[in-house]
Amino acid sequence: MDASGRRLIADALGNIVERARHGGHVVKIGLSAAGSELGREEVLRGGRLAQAANPLLRVVAFGPRLPGFEDLEWIESADCETDTAAALKNSLREGTVAGAVTMHFPFPIGVATIGRIVTPGRGRPMFIASCTGSTAAPRQEALLRNAVYGIAAAKACGLAEPTTAFLNIDGAGPVLRALGRMQANGYAVAFGASKRADGGRLLRGNDVVAGAVDVLICDTLTGNALVKIFSAFTTGGFHESTGWGYGPSVGEGWNDVISIVSRASGAQVVANALNLTAQVLAGRLPQRVAEELKAAREAGFDAELQGLTPVALREDPVVKPAAVPLDAEISGVDVLDMDRAVQTLWRHKIYAEAAMGCTGPVVRVQAALQDRAAEILREANLI
C-alpha cells in the first residue's frame, strides 16, 4: 500500500475516534494567520476559542508552527502568504479540510462572500450580501445575484424564511422591482421593510443599525465598508472585535467554502468566522445556492438578468483568447471598469480575467505579460 492509501486509512480511523469522543461528525476548518496586522498569536487564539465553543470543530492552522498552540492541528508551510495560500488550496482540493478561513483569496468574478454583523440597535445578527469578491461585473446583475445568494446563506444557517431588503443605493430600485416580479412568479422571497415611518423595501442607514431584516442586499464595496464599520466601531477602527467577518464564499457552480476575515480581525471575530464556516458547511451552503438558483430561474431569474445587463455588454464583439494559467495581478482598475479592462486586453490578444481580492478589483494576467498588459491599461486610462 502506498503512502496516500495509508494516509486515507489513518484519516478515516482518526475520524471514527473523533466521532466516538465528541458524539458527532468532526469538521476540519483550515485557518491561515498569514498577513494579520494583529499578529499570528491573535489569529491562532481565535482558532482556540472556536474549538472551545464547538467540540465538533477541529482547526487546522497553516504556516510555520507556533509554540504554545499544540492544541491545534498543523499543516506547516513557509512564513509567506503565497506558500500558505498554496498549501490551503491543496488541502481544500484533497479534502484534508472541509472549508477555510483566510485573510485573502483572489475569487474569480462570479464569486463573493456573504458577511454577517451584529447590529447595535437590538444586538441581532444580519447578513450582508455581499462583502468581498463580486457575483457579476455589471452592478445590477450583481445585486440580483447577491439577493439570491444572501438568502441561500441565511437558509444554510437555519433561517427558513429570512427577511430580505435592499440598501438604498444606486441601481437598487430596478433590481428590487425585478425581484418583486420573480416573487409574483412564485419565487419565495420574504421581503422586509424599513423601520422608518414611511416603510418601504429600500433601507436607510438607520435600518442597518436597527437590524431591520435578516439579509441586507448591497454592492460588494458598500458591504465591505459596513462590515468594517460595525466590526471595529468600538475599538477606534484598528481592531475588529465583533461579528463574523466577511463571510463564506458563494457563487454559481462554486463548491469551496472559503470565509474571509480582515487583517485587523481579532481573536473573537476569527473564532466566529470559523464557527460560521462550520455551520454553513453543515447547512450544505453550495447545494443551498444551487437550489436557490433553481427556484429563482423557475420564476424568471435569467430573463430579469438579461433585462438588467447593459446593452454594450450583451453585444460585445470581442473574441476571447484561449485560456492560459494566470500568475500575476494588476490592481488600480475601478470596479465599474473591470469588464472593459479585460476586454481591452483581449483585443490585444492577451488572455486576462477580472477578480476581486480583499483590497479591491484586480486583473489577472500571465506574469510574463504583466508589464505589457499594464502599459495597455494605462494607455486606455483604466489604471
Secondary structure, DSSP 8 states (H G I E B T S, - for coil): --HHHHHHHHHHHHHHHHHHHHTS--EEEEEE-TT-TT-HHHHHHHHHHHHHH-TTEEEEEESS--TT-TTSEEE---SSHHHHHHHHHHHHHHTSSSEEEES---EETTEEEEEEEE-TTT--EEEEEEEEEES-SSHHHHHHHHHHHHHHHHHHTT-SS-EEEEES-TTHHHHHHHHHHHHHTT---EE---SSTT--SEE-HHHHHHT-SSEEE--HHHHHHHHHHHHHTTTTTSSB-SS-TTEEEEETT----EEE--TTB-HHHHHHHHHHHHHHHHTTHHHHHHHHHHHHHHTTHHHHHHHHS-HHHHT------------EEEE---GGGHHHHHHHHHHTT---EEEEETTEEEEEE-GGGHHHHHHHHHHTT--
